[in-house]
Structures are given as C-alpha cells and as structure tokens.
Amino acid sequence: MNGGVGSKRGEGALLVGLVVPGDAPSGEPPLSELGRLVETAGAVVLGTTFQKRSRLHPATCVGAGKAEEIGRMAAALACDVVIFDRDLSPAQVRNLERIANRRVVDRSELILDIFAQRARTRQARVQVELAQLEYTRPRLRRLWTHLSRIEGGIGMRGPGEKQIESDRRALRRRIQALRDELSAIERQQGTRAAGRRDYFNVSLVGYTNVGKSTLLSALTGADAFIEDRLFATLDTTTRAWALPGGKRVFLSDTVGFIRGLPHHLVASFHATLAEARDADLLLHVVDASSPDAERQTDTVIEVLEEIGADHVPVLTVLNKVDRLGDRVALAALHPRAGRAVVVSARTGEGIRELESAVLGHMEGSQVEVDVIADPGDGRLLAFLAEKGRILFQDYPSAGEARVRVRLPRKYAEKLRTEGRRVLDAASSSPADPAR
C-alpha cells in the first residue's frame, strides 16, 4: 500500500461522506465517527464534504461534479489524503486519485492502518498483515500506476506487467505463510483454552470504545490497558472472575467491533474472535450515552452473525450510565437489548446486579444427563470430555456404555438433534459407583 494514514506527523485529511437509499440512519453528525478514526490513525481533519445520491457512481462513487469539487477542495486545503467513509473499488480509487491528485483511502484501508499501528503482539501483527495483504492483492495494478505516475519509469506493459506477476506470486506465498502461522497460533490457543474447559466462560463483546476494558478491570480487579480511543486493544485478555457464592468463571475481553469492519480483518482475526464464538455467555456492552447506540447495537449483532457467534446466549450491559443526565433514553434501549443490566464500569453502579445476572445464567445453563453410547465411539466420548465434565461411566449391558456428564445445555441439545440417546439424569437411575 502507499503508506499508512497518519504515517507522517500531522498528515492532513479531507473527509468525504456519501449517503444512498438503504443506508442505516445514524444518531451522530455525518462523518463524526470517521473523524475519530482519522484522529486515531494520527492524522488531522482539515475539511469535510458530503453528498446524497440515489446510487453509487460506478467510476468515482460520488458524481462527476462532486469528484471535481473534491479535487478543488483538496488543492485549497493542501491536504495529503482524501478519505472516504465507505469502501471503494480499485478503479474508483484510481479515478479519484487522478482527479484529486492526492492519495485516496477508503474506510477499510483506514481501519486496517489503525490496526497495523496498534498491533503489539505477534498474533495481532500477523493477523493485521494478512488482512492488509488480502486487501492489497486486487490493488497491485493501482500501486504500479502510482509508481509510473510519480517516478515516470515503469509502464503497464513489458517490465511493469512482469513485475506485477512477480509481486502477485510473492504475495500469494506470503499470504499462505501467514495463514500457516495463524493456524499454529490457533492450535496453541486451543491448548491454553483446554485448562478453562471445566469453567464457565464469558466474553465481552461490543462496539469499539464502549468501555469493555474498564468493565473487565471493574469485575476482576485485574489491570487492563484502558484508553479513551477507538481500538485501544486488539488482543484478547482473559482473567478469572469471582462471583458470589465462591463461583469462578473466566472473563475475556475481545477486540471491539465497528461499522464496516473489513471482511479480511474479520477473517484474519478468526483466532482472536474464537473466544466469543466458543463462550458460554456473551456480555454485549453498549455505550448507553452514545447518540448512535442503536446502530452500534445492530452492528455488533451483524458481526456476531458473521463470526458464527449468534447462537451464544447474550446478556446486554448498558454501560456509561454515569454520563447520562437524563435516563429516559434507557427505556428506548431496553426493548432492543432484551435482557439488560444497567451499569457504570467507572463508578461501580450496577456491578453487583451484573454479577447476580451472570450467576443466575451460569446456574441455569448446565444440565446433568446420561448419554447412551457405543463403548467404541471414541469421537462421542472425546466430545463429552471436551465440552463437559464426565461424572462416571458404567456398562449396563454388552455393547452399551452409559456416561453421566454435566455439560452446557446447548451441547446436550446438539447431541439430541444428532439423534443421540440423551436422558435426563434425574429420570435415569444407573447405579453410581462413586456415590
């Protein structure tokens, strides 16, 4: 790519917004979130412009007249980069850059740049690099167009075309190497997660900057990196959480979501987001003080569906209520949120109620069942050992094993839907040699 947004100190940006029919309404002023993203990337907003259209223009996204206006504004502001609040095709970027004579960056490239800046661990850096390369692959011709225009030495035929093919091969090899490394990281994470298998696992999910890290610290007493900025943390943090009655669960804080989260980023962060997909309960943290809370809630639900976590039970946590002068707005959020607990991670309000709600869900989510299986069915026995806690096992008749297991209700139901013989332990009476 052509250098990150904000890679030069104080890099100036012109922001461009575009609304077409079907776009979800926002409770915030236009381009306010994009402005925060730009500041997070280390750039400075010099100006903004906005357009409403009946449809996207295939060549320039905005209309031809608006594209010329953007070019004039970019020149007048002497900005370094023009940033669009939606994704652009490689052809649209190429055309807009020719008109504006400036770098043009779309929303996905901006978010990828922020993730690249904030990646600290090896896992995060690998995930971000993979997403960036997947994003770059169809844009290689754009990169060579820049080189040709700026340096004037390489065209689109002959050596230039050969170089593009060479770069594509190198890109494919690097992408495969990164995928292999991520697979190894996932296997390592699976080994570490095995130690938490007998415990109830809870994951914090939510829009970026809704206070998840602050809530993690308030609930567990553990230190967590906290910053009032978009995407303050990219890595999953897991801490033990002591609930009333001596119960103990594991609480994980995952990377924040955002509208238009690049698909390549979601795919490459598969290992990180697996914490949410494999959790027993999700705490969906909502910034109750945000004017855009409803749209942010919808975005989180969409991302959970994309990563395959929409089957996990959800308890909504309406956070930052200390910032609300008037709490009437909470009434509008409650119906959308379903089950919800009102808290302030900063002041501690509602923390006890949240603990009680999680404890109640925990106690009601596991069942004790007897599974009738073939003693040679190693796959089933391994599943029971992995997903639950085997209490005892006996053999009431030849060729039949009865396994009493305590496991989350969702897995008992899964076995039933697969046609397995699953009996409620209360109605079944095998002799228990351990009792």
C-alpha positions in Angstrom: 0.0 0.0 0.0 1.0 3.6 -0.4 2.0 4.4 3.2 -0.3 4.5 6.2 -2.8 7.2 7.1 -1.1 9.5 9.6 2.3 8.0 8.8 3.6 11.5 8.6 3.2 13.6 11.7 0.2 15.9 11.4 -0.9 14.5 8.0 -3.9 16.4 6.8 -7.1 14.7 5.5 -10.2 15.7 3.7 -13.2 13.5 4.7 -15.9 12.6 2.2 -19.3 11.2 3.1 -21.9 9.7 0.8 -25.4 8.6 1.7 -27.6 6.4 -0.7 -31.0 4.9 -0.1 -30.8 1.9 2.2 -28.0 3.2 4.4 -28.9 2.9 8.1 -29.7 6.2 9.8 -27.2 7.5 12.3 -27.7 9.4 15.6 -24.4 11.1 15.2 -23.5 14.1 12.9 -22.2 12.9 9.5 -18.6 11.9 9.4 -18.1 12.2 13.2 -17.1 8.6 13.6 -14.8 8.8 10.5 -13.2 11.9 12.1 -12.4 9.9 15.3 -10.9 7.1 13.2 -8.7 9.6 11.4 -7.5 11.1 14.7 -6.8 7.6 16.0 -4.7 7.0 12.9 -2.7 10.1 13.8 -3.9 12.4 11.1 -5.6 15.8 11.2 -9.0 16.6 9.7 -8.7 19.7 7.6 -12.1 19.6 6.0 -15.3 17.6 5.2 -17.7 17.3 2.4 -20.9 15.3 2.0 -23.2 14.1 -0.8 -26.6 12.4 -1.1 -27.2 10.3 -4.2 -29.7 7.8 -5.5 -27.0 5.3 -6.3 -23.2 5.0 -6.2 -21.4 6.2 -9.3 -19.5 3.2 -10.8 -16.4 5.2 -11.8 -16.0 7.6 -8.9 -18.5 6.6 -6.2 -19.7 10.3 -6.0 -21.0 12.2 -9.0 -18.6 13.6 -11.6 -19.3 17.2 -10.4 -18.7 16.2 -6.8 -15.4 14.5 -7.7 -14.2 17.7 -9.4 -15.3 19.7 -6.3 -13.3 17.2 -4.1 -10.2 17.9 -6.2 -10.6 21.6 -5.8 -11.1 21.3 -2.0 -8.1 19.1 -1.7 -5.9 21.6 -3.5 -7.3 24.6 -1.5 -6.7 22.7 1.8 -3.3 21.4 0.7 -4.3 18.1 2.3 -2.2 15.0 2.0 -5.0 12.4 1.7 -8.7 12.2 0.8 -10.6 9.6 3.0 -14.0 8.2 2.0 -16.5 6.9 4.6 -17.2 3.8 2.6 -15.4 1.2 0.6 -14.2 1.9 -2.9 -13.3 -0.3 -5.8 -9.7 -0.2 -7.1 -11.0 1.6 -10.3 -12.8 4.2 -8.2 -9.7 4.9 -6.2 -7.6 5.2 -9.3 -10.1 7.6 -11.0 -10.4 9.7 -7.8 -6.7 10.0 -7.3 -6.3 11.2 -10.9 -8.9 13.9 -10.3 -7.7 15.0 -6.9 -4.0 14.4 -7.5 -3.9 13.1 -3.9 -3.9 9.7 -2.2 -7.4 8.4 -1.8 -8.1 6.0 1.1 -11.4 4.2 1.8 -12.9 3.2 5.1 -11.4 -0.3 5.1 -7.9 0.8 4.4 -8.2 3.4 7.2 -9.3 0.8 9.7 -6.6 -1.6 8.5 -4.0 1.1 9.0 -5.2 1.8 12.6 -5.0 -1.9 13.4 -1.5 -2.1 11.9 -0.4 0.8 14.2 -1.9 -0.7 17.3 -0.9 -4.3 16.9 1.5 -5.2 19.7 1.7 -9.0 20.0 3.0 -11.3 17.3 -0.5 -12.7 16.8 -2.0 -9.3 16.2 0.7 -8.3 13.8 0.3 -11.5 11.8 -3.5 -11.1 11.7 -3.3 -7.5 10.5 -0.6 -8.2 7.9 -2.7 -11.0 6.5 -5.7 -8.7 6.2 -3.7 -6.0 4.6 -2.2 -8.3 2.0 -5.6 -9.7 1.2 -6.9 -6.2 0.7 -3.8 -5.2 -1.4 -4.0 -8.2 -3.7 -6.6 -6.9 -6.2 -5.0 -3.4 -6.0 -1.5 -4.3 -7.2 -2.2 -2.5 -10.5 -3.0 0.6 -8.6 0.3 0.5 -6.9 2.2 0.2 -10.2 0.1 3.1 -11.6 1.3 5.3 -8.7 4.9 4.3 -9.4 4.6 5.0 -13.1 3.0 8.4 -12.5 5.3 9.6 -9.7 8.6 8.2 -11.0 7.7 8.0 -14.6 9.8 4.9 -15.3 7.6 1.9 -15.4 4.5 1.4 -17.6 1.7 -1.1 -17.6 3.2 -3.3 -20.3 6.6 -5.1 -20.6 8.7 -5.0 -17.4 5.9 -3.4 -15.4 3.5 -6.2 -16.2 6.1 -8.8 -15.5 6.8 -7.2 -12.1 3.1 -7.3 -11.3 3.0 -11.0 -11.9 6.1 -11.4 -9.8 4.6 -9.4 -7.0 1.4 -11.5 -7.2 3.4 -14.7 -6.7 5.3 -13.3 -3.8 2.0 -12.0 -2.3 0.4 -15.5 -2.6 3.4 -17.1 -0.9 3.4 -14.6 1.9 -0.3 -14.9 2.5 0.0 -18.7 2.7 2.9 -18.4 5.2 0.8 -16.1 7.4 -2.2 -18.4 7.2 0.0 -21.3 8.3 1.4 -19.3 11.2 -2.1 -18.3 12.3 -3.2 -22.0 12.2 -0.3 -22.7 14.6 -1.4 -19.9 16.9 -4.9 -21.3 16.9 -3.6 -24.7 18.0 -1.6 -23.1 20.8 -4.7 -21.2 21.9 -6.7 -24.4 21.9 -4.2 -25.9 24.2 -4.4 -23.0 26.6 -8.2 -22.9 26.5 -8.3 -26.6 27.5 -7.4 -25.5 31.0 -10.6 -23.4 31.2 -12.9 -26.1 29.8 -14.3 -27.1 33.1 -15.2 -23.5 33.9 -18.0 -21.2 32.7 -16.5 -18.8 30.0 -17.9 -15.3 29.5 -16.8 -13.0 26.7 -17.2 -9.2 26.5 -18.3 -8.0 23.0 -19.3 -4.6 21.8 -18.6 -1.7 19.6 -15.2 -0.1 19.9 -14.7 2.3 22.8 -17.8 1.3 24.8 -15.8 0.6 28.0 -15.2 -3.2 27.8 -11.6 -3.0 29.2 -12.8 -0.7 32.0 -15.6 -3.2 32.8 -13.1 -6.1 32.8 -11.0 -4.3 35.4 -14.0 -3.4 37.5 -15.3 -7.0 37.5 -12.0 -8.9 38.0 -9.8 -6.3 39.7 -7.1 -7.1 37.2 -5.1 -4.4 35.3 -6.1 -3.9 31.7 -5.0 -1.4 29.1 -7.6 1.4 29.1 -7.6 4.3 26.7 -10.4 6.6 25.6 -9.7 5.8 21.9 -11.1 3.6 19.2 -9.4 0.1 19.1 -7.4 0.7 22.2 -6.6 -3.1 22.4 -6.5 -5.8 19.7 -5.6 -8.8 21.7 -7.9 -10.9 23.8 -7.4 -10.6 27.5 -8.7 -13.3 29.8 -9.0 -13.0 33.6 -10.6 -15.1 36.4 -13.8 -13.5 37.8 -15.0 -14.5 41.2 -18.8 -14.5 41.5 -20.9 -14.6 44.7 -21.1 -18.0 46.4 -17.5 -18.9 45.6 -18.3 -19.5 41.9 -15.5 -18.7 39.5 -15.7 -18.0 35.8 -13.3 -16.8 33.1 -13.9 -13.4 31.5 -12.4 -12.4 28.2 -12.3 -9.0 26.6 -12.3 -9.2 22.7 -11.4 -6.7 20.1 -14.0 -4.0 19.6 -16.3 -4.1 16.5 -17.2 -1.1 14.2 -19.5 -0.4 11.3 -17.9 -1.6 8.1 -15.3 -3.8 9.8 -13.3 -5.1 6.8 -14.2 -8.6 5.9 -10.5 -9.6 5.5 -9.9 -8.3 9.0 -12.7 -10.4 10.4 -11.4 -13.4 8.6 -7.8 -13.0 9.8 -8.9 -12.3 13.4 -10.6 -15.7 13.4 -8.4 -17.0 16.2 -9.0 -13.9 18.4 -12.7 -13.8 17.8 -13.0 -17.6 18.6 -13.2 -16.6 22.3 -16.6 -15.0 21.6 -17.8 -17.9 19.4 -16.9 -20.6 22.0 -18.1 -18.7 25.1 -20.9 -19.9 27.3 -22.3 -16.4 27.6 -21.7 -13.1 25.8 -21.9 -9.8 27.7 -22.8 -7.3 24.9 -21.5 -4.0 26.3 -23.4 -0.9 24.9 -22.4 2.7 25.5 -25.8 3.9 26.8 -24.6 7.5 26.5 -23.8 7.4 22.8 -26.4 9.0 20.4 -25.7 6.2 18.0 -26.2 3.3 20.5 -29.0 1.7 18.4 -27.0 1.5 15.2 -23.9 0.3 17.2 -26.0 -2.4 18.7 -27.1 -3.6 15.2 -23.5 -3.6 14.0 -22.4 -5.9 16.9 -25.3 -8.3 16.1 -24.3 -8.4 12.5 -20.6 -9.1 13.3 -21.6 -11.9 15.8 -23.6 -13.5 13.0 -20.6 -13.2 10.6 -18.2 -14.9 13.0 -20.7 -17.7 13.9 -21.4 -16.5 17.5 -25.1 -15.7 17.1 -26.0 -19.0 18.8 -24.3 -18.0 22.1 -26.7 -16.6 24.8 -26.4 -12.8 25.2 -26.8 -10.5 28.2 -26.7 -6.8 27.3 -24.8 -4.5 29.6 -25.8 -0.8 29.2 -22.6 0.9 30.3 -21.6 4.5 31.0 -24.9 5.5 32.6 -22.9 7.9 34.8 -22.7 10.1 31.6 -26.5 10.3 31.2 -28.1 13.4 32.6 -31.5 12.1 31.7 -32.0 8.3 31.8 -35.2 8.4 29.8 -33.2 7.2 26.8 -32.5 3.9 28.5 -36.2 3.0 28.1 -35.7 3.0 24.3 -32.6 0.8 24.5 -34.2 -1.9 26.8 -36.6 -3.3 24.2 -33.8 -3.6 21.6 -31.4 -5.1 24.2 -33.8 -7.8 25.6 -32.3 -8.8 28.9 -30.2 -5.9 30.1 -28.3 -4.7 33.2 -27.6 -1.0 33.7 -24.0 -0.3 34.9 -21.3 2.2 35.2 -17.9 0.5 35.0 -16.3 3.8 36.1 -18.4 4.3 39.3 -19.3 0.7 40.1 -23.0 1.3 39.8 -24.9 -2.0 38.8 -21.8 -4.3 39.2 -23.5 -6.4 41.9 -26.6 -6.7 39.7 -24.5 -7.8 36.8 -22.7 -10.5 38.9 -26.1 -11.8 40.0 -27.4 -11.9 36.5 -24.4 -13.9 35.2 -24.5 -16.2 38.2 -28.2 -17.0 37.5 -27.4 -17.7 33.9 -24.5 -19.9 34.8 -26.5 -22.0 37.2 -29.4 -22.4 34.8 -27.3 -23.2 31.7 -25.8 -26.6 32.6 -27.6 -29.9 32.8 -26.7 -33.4 34.1 -27.6 -36.1 31.6 -26.9 -39.7 30.8 -25.6 -40.4 27.3 -26.1 -43.9 26.0 -23.2 -44.7 23.6 -21.3 -47.5 21.9 -18.1 -48.1 24.1 -16.1 -47.9 20.9 -17.5 -44.5 19.9 -14.3 -42.6 20.7 -15.5 -39.5 18.9 -18.5 -39.1 21.1 -16.6 -39.8 24.3 -14.0 -37.3 23.3 -16.7 -34.7 22.6 -18.2 -35.3 26.1 -14.8 -35.0 27.8 -14.1 -31.8 25.9 -17.4 -30.0 26.3 -18.4 -31.1 29.8 -17.3 -33.0 32.9 -17.8 -36.7 33.0 -19.1 -37.7 36.4 -18.9 -41.5 35.9 -19.3 -44.2 33.4 -20.8 -47.7 33.5 -21.7 -50.6 31.2 -25.3 -51.8 32.0 -25.2 -54.3 29.1 -22.9 -55.7 26.5 -22.0 -53.2 23.8 -23.5 -50.3 25.7 -21.9 -47.6 27.8 -23.8 -45.1 30.0 -22.0 -41.9 30.5 -23.2 -39.4 33.1 -21.9 -35.9 32.2 -22.5 -32.3 33.3 -22.3 -30.0 30.3 -23.8 -26.8 28.9 -27.4 -27.3 27.8 -26.5 -26.2 24.3 -24.3 -29.3 23.8 -26.9 -31.7 25.3 -29.4 -30.3 22.8 -26.9 -30.6 20.0 -26.5 -34.3 20.8 -30.3 -34.8 20.7 -30.6 -33.1 17.3 -27.9 -35.6 16.1 -30.1 -38.5 17.1 -28.0 -39.5 20.2 -29.7 -41.1 23.2 -29.6 -38.5 25.9 -31.6 -39.0 29.1 -32.1 -36.5 31.9 -30.1 -37.8 34.9 -33.0 -37.1 37.3 -35.2 -39.6 35.5 -32.4 -42.1 34.9 -31.2 -44.4 37.7 -28.0 -46.2 37.0 -26.0 -47.2 40.0 -23.3 -44.7 40.6 -20.2 -46.4 41.9 -18.8 -43.1 43.1 -21.8 -42.4 45.5 
